Amino acid sequence: MTITLSLFGIYREFDTSGQIKLVVDDNAAVADVRHAWLAYGQSNWPEFPSDLAAKSAFASQTSLLRDGDRLPSDGLMAVLPPVSGG
């Protein structure tokens, strides 16, 4: 399955198109996308913040996703870096 992963926050600095494609197994869960995302970032971007990426949230078009959740059938997801505010 091909996932179109939209990039937000700091991740837009790594790819100005705002999206990347990841290929995962058809039976994959969000945790598998997280693993593919980390591997992609580490191999393509020398300044990729792996520690930050490991804590990032994933979302479908309608909801936040947990690592055990199945992937959206449309293959559209977003990765959201952790944020803090005050």
LINLINQUI-V651512 format. One record per residue. RES is the residue in three letters. PHI is phi as a letter, one per 40 degrees, with the letter a starting at -180 (* if undefined). Layout:
BEGIN
res->(RES;RES)
phi->(PHI;PHI)
END
This chain:
BEGIN
res->(MET;THR;ILE;THR;LEU;SER;LEU;PHE;GLY;ILE;TYR;ARG;GLU;PHE;ASP;THR;SER;GLY;GLN;ILE;LYS;LEU;VAL;VAL;ASP;ASP;ASN;ALA;ALA;VAL;ALA;ASP;VAL;ARG;HIS;ALA;TRP;LEU;ALA;TYR;GLY;GLN;SER;ASN;TRP;PRO;GLU;PHE;PRO;SER;ASP;LEU;ALA;ALA;LYS;SER;ALA;PHE;ALA;SER;GLN;THR;SER;LEU;LEU;ARG;ASP;GLY;ASP;ARG;LEU;PRO;SER;ASP;GLY;LEU;MET;ALA;VAL;LEU;PRO;PRO;VAL;SER;GLY;GLY)
phi->(*;c;b;c;b;c;b;b;g;d;c;c;c;c;a;c;c;g;a;b;b;b;b;b;c;c;c;c;b;d;d;c;c;d;c;c;c;c;c;c;c;c;c;b;b;d;c;c;c;d;c;c;c;c;b;c;c;b;a;c;c;b;a;c;b;c;d;c;c;c;c;c;c;c;g;c;a;b;b;b;c;c;b;b;a;a)
END
